[in-house]
Structure formats: structure tokens, C-alpha cells
């Protein structure tokens, strides 16, 4: 099965397939491929007669096949895009066309948020005569690397802290991330490096009061800074949900504990790879490991689990999240 990068490379070389069946949970890659075809497969003057967009809720298999079997008018090819094809219940009935597609048609099927059973004949027929692409969600721990790669392809750079802030704030929603990066690319300085200051100024994420700074303050055992941050969180609970803070702190302290069991701690690349972090942050984990014993780290992880349950209403009489967070941070630090 071809990758997103392979498909785009072929499209840029104008190597078109008669069928693109684009399926899966991550809509970003499906939209990118579809939009590239719509923007580049036909000249602007050819689109009125040779570009058709159908919607799954408003069409059927017969209409799709009829559109796909038309010949282009005064052009080398035509493009037929079916959006929201996941709404078509009998999509496998396209098999009759898939087995014998028209070479002058580029048929693009957007089958979002679900996938075909690749053990069945229909997906195999697509792969034999066209492109079958499964667009999978990127795991959260892979998002920083994806951001760096995306920014590099746009001829920009992003510093590690700014990358962390975007990941924390936007999660693995690639559409939101790329929109934020496009906004930043327009507004950053001539240095072409996106910084935490740029994130704060243009996206509205505080560079000083966020989960990244909280975990660093805890790692350093900086009581004053940690309390400043949680007080800020308490007055901005909507933008700083406790469930997210606990999840990130759980990941952080689990990695600090894992650091204890890395044999070759002098090799920063090995440490970074083992912990799945940017090498830039290895020094922070080393400091945290000096400040917390392995026994204390185990108790912190247990505390985080306890307060996660309490924040969700288990074994708690209704203490507000701000107070719960203050309790938790006090117990971590003391």
C-alpha cells in the first residue's frame, strides 16, 4: 500500500492513477491528496466540463459509475471526486467499474473515518487497478516529529519548546496544527524560526503558564514556579483541564522513572530514543531523576492515578479541580 508521501510524489510528477480510494480515521491526508488532484490534474479552463464533485449522502453507485465512464471534453482527462463516500452503504457495488476503470478518468473516493475490510475482494480489486490508501491517525508521541518535518518542508524551523506547546494545545489534530503553522509562518520574524514567544503572540498559548513549564518546575522542585502555574490553571480551568494536566504529568514522571533503568546514561541519543523525547530535553530528565528517588516516583504515579479518579468524581465529595490540583502538586513536591 502506498504512503502519503509516495502518492504526492507521483502526483507532482503528473503520474495519475484512474482510481484513488482514500479511507481511514485521519481526514487530513485524505483532504491533502484530494485537494492536490483538484488543484493540479486539470487546467483552470478545463474544469467546468471535466470536474465533477459528488456527495455520498446525495448520490448512488449508478450515478458515480455514469460520471466516471464519461469521456473528457476537450481535455486529456476528467476528475470525479466522491466526498463523504462512507455514507454509501453498498460501496462494494463499485466493483464493476473498479475492475475496468476508464483511463481518462481520475476517480477519487473519500471514505473517511472508517476503512474497508482488506481481506475482501473489493479492496484487492482497487489495489490492483488503482490506489488504495489508508489514512491512519498519528500517535501523540509522533506529533512533534511530524510538526518538525512539516515545518522543514515549508522552509521554516520550530524550536523544541514551541513544538511541545503546539502538541500539548492541539493534540494530534493535523488540520488544526497545519492551520496554526500557516498562521505562524505569516507572522514570525525574518529568522524563520517559530519560537514559544511566537506561539503565545499568535496562537494564544501562554509560554510561561502551561503543562510544559509545570513539569519542568516540578522536575526542578521549583515550588514557587509550580504554585504560580497551578494558581493560573485554577483561574483558567476551561483552557487548562485537569485531566490533560494529569495525563501529561503521568507520562512525564513515568519517563523519569524509566530513566533510572537506562544503562548507558552518558549517551544522550540513546537516552532520548529510550524515553521517546527530543535530545534537547534529556538534561531536564537527568535533573528530575536527581531530585526524585525511584520510590518517590512510584508514589507520584500512584498519586496521579488517585487524583485522576477523584477529578472524575470517584471517591470525592465534589472538590473543585483547582483545589484538587493544588493538593496533588503539594504532595508531589513534599
N, C-alpha and C positions, 0 to 999 in steps of 0.2 A: 504494500500500500504506500503511495507516495506521500511525502511530507508536505507541509505548507510551503516550506522554502523551495522544494523541488518544483511544486506546481507553479509558484510565482516565477521561478527562473524560466520555465518553459513558456509561460505566458509572455514574459518580457522578450523572449526570442520569437514570439508570434507562432509558437508551436501549439496549435489548438487541438483539443480533443472534441469529438462530437457529443460527448456526454460528461457532465460534471455532477456527480451525485454527492452533495456535501451534507454530512449528517453529524450529529453529536451535541454534547452539552455546551460547548464554548461557541457562542454565536459570533464572536469577534473574527475568527479565522474564516468562517463561512461568509461573513459580510465582506471581508477584505478581498477574497477571491472573486466573489460575485461582482463587487463594485469595480474591480480591476477589469474584468471582462466587459462590463457595460461601458466603461470609460475608454477602452482601448481596442476592442475587437472590431468596431465599426467606425468609419469616419462620421463626423457630425452630420454630414449631408445624407448619409445612408440610413440613419436611424429611424426616420419617420416611417419607412416602409418595411424595415428589416429588423426592428427591435420590438419584441412582444414581452410584456410582463403580466403574468397571471398570478392569482392568489388562490391558495388551496381551498379556502372556505367558499370561494365563488366559482370554482371550476370543477372539471371532472376529467377522467382519463381520456375520454374520446376527444375533448377539446384540446388537451395537451398534445395528443398524437397528431391531430389535424394541423395544429400550429407548427409542430416540429417537422411535418412532412411537406410543408410549403417550400417552394424554391425561392431563393432571394430575388429581389427586383433590382436590377442594375447595380449589383454588388456581388462580391465573391462569396459572401456568406450571410446568414441571418443569425440572430441571437434570440433565444426563447428562455426566459427566466420564470421559474415557478417558485414564488415565495410561499412560506407557511405550508409547505407540502406535507408536513406532519399531520395536517388536518384531513388529508385524503386517506380514507380508511383502506381502500383497495389499491394502494400504490403499486403492489406487485403486478397489477394488470398492465403496467407499462412494459412488461417483459417482451411483448410482441414488437414494440418499437426498439427496445434496447438490443434485441438480437440482430436487428438490421437497421441501424441508425443512418440517417441521411448525412453524408459527409459535409454538405454545405450548411448544415445547421449546428450551432453550438447550443445544446440543451443544458441548462443549469437548474438543478433541483436543490432548493434549500429545505432540508429536512432537519429542523432544529430541535434540540433538547432531547432527542431520542436517537436510537440507532437501529439499523436493520440487523436481523439475525444473520451473521456472516456464514453460518453453517448451511443456510438455504440457497437455492439455485439463483434467485433473483440478484443478490449482491455479487455472486460469482459471474453472472452474465454482464453486469455493469462493469466489473473489473476487467473482463475480457475485451469489451468493446469501448470502454471509456475510462474515466477516472472515478474511483470510489474513495472518498476522503472522509475519515472520522476525526472530527474536531474535539479533542479532549480538553477538559479543564486542566490548567496548570496548578500543581500543588503549591500551597502558600510558600514553602521554603525555596521554591524555584523562581518566585516572582522577582526578587531583587536582581538575579542574573538576567532574567528576561528584560527587565527595565534597562539594565546597563547595555544589553545587546541592542535593544530598540533605539535607545538614545544615540548609541555609536553609529547606527545606520542612518540617523538623521544629522550626523556630523556635529553632535554635541557630546558633552560628558556630564556625569552626575556624581557628586561626592557621596561617600557611603552613608553619612547621616541623612542626607536628603532622600536617598533611595529607601532607607529604613522608614522614614516618616511617611512617604507615599504608600509604601506597602502596608504599614500599620493602619493608615487612614482609609485606604481604598480597597484593601484586601486583594483578592485575585480577580477583580472585575476589570478585564483588559480594556473594555470600552471606556470606562471612567478613567483608567490610568492613562490611556493614549490621549484622551481629551485634555487631561491635566498637563501632560507633557507638551502637547501642542500649544497650549496657553503659555506655558513656561518658556518655550522656545522663542516665542514672540517677545516676551518681556524681560528675559535675562540680559545681563550685561554683555559687553563685547568679548568677554573671556570665554564665552560659550561653555561655561561650567555651571550646572544647576546646583545651587547650594541650599542649605537649610533656611537661610535668610530669604531666598527666592520663593521657597515653599510657603513660608509664613506670609510673605507680602502678597503673593498672587493666588494662593490656594486657601489661605486662612487657617492653616495648621500652626499652632504655636511651636516655635523652635525650642522654647525653654520649658514648657509645661506639657509634656506628653509622656507616653509609656516608655519610650526610649530613654529619656532623661531620668525617669523614675527608676528604671532598672539599673542605670549607671550610678545613681545616687545610692541605691541600696547596695550595689556592689562595692562602692567606696565606703559604705557605712556613714554616709553624709546625712546625719539626722536632720539638720536644718533644711537642706535642699529637698529631701524626701517629704518632709512635712509641708513645705511650700507647695510642692506639686500636688499632694493629695488634698490640700485645702482648696487649691484651684479646681481640682476634679470635683470636689464636693459642691462647688458653686456652679459647675458646668456639667452636671451629671448626664444630660442628654447627649452631649458631644464626647463624653468620656465614660461610656458604660462600664460598670464594674466587671461584668462578665468578660469583656475584652481584656481589661487590665489583668484579671486573674489568669486568663489563658496565656497571655504573653509572659507574665511572671513565672508561670508554671514551666513554660518552655525554657525560659532563661535559667532558672535555678536547676532544672534537670540537666542542662548543658554544663553548668558549673560543676555539678556532681559528676557528670561524665568525664570532665576534665581530670579529675583525680585518678582515673583509671587508664589514662593515656600514658604509655610507657615513655615514649620519646617526646618530652615536653619542650625540648630545645628546638625542635623542628617546627617552626610556626606554620608552614604549609600543611604539614601532617595534622597539626592541631586543628587548623581551620577546616580541613577536609573532614576530620572526625566529628567535629561539632557542627558542621554544615553552616559555617559563618564566613564572612569576609575576613581575610587575614588582618585587615586594618583593626578589627575588634579583638584580636587574640589577647592583647595586653590587658583589656578590661576583664576578661575572664580569668586571667592569671591573678589579677589583683583581688577579684572576688573570692577565688579559691584560697588566697592567703587570709582573707577576712572571715571566712566561714569554714568550720570543720565539716567533714563528711557527715558526721552525726547531726550537726545543726542543719545541714542542707536537707537531710531526710525529714527532719521535723518541720522544716519550712514547706516542703512539698505536701506533707500531711495537712499543715495549716491551710494551704491554698485549696486543697480539696474540701476541707471543712467549710471554709468561707464561701466557696463556690456554691455548696449546697445551701448554706444559710442565705446567700443572696437570692436564691431561687425559692425561698420560703420554707425550707426544710429545717426543723429544729430551731426555729427562730420566731420570736413573738412579733416581728414586724419592725425591727431596727432598720432605719433608712440606710441606703447604700453608702452614703458619705461617712456615717459613723462606723459602719462595718469595715470600711476601707481603712479608716484611722486605727481601729483596733488591730486589724491584720498587720499593718505596717509597723505598729508599735511592737507587736510580738515577733516580727521578723528581725527587727533591729536590736531587741533586748533579750 
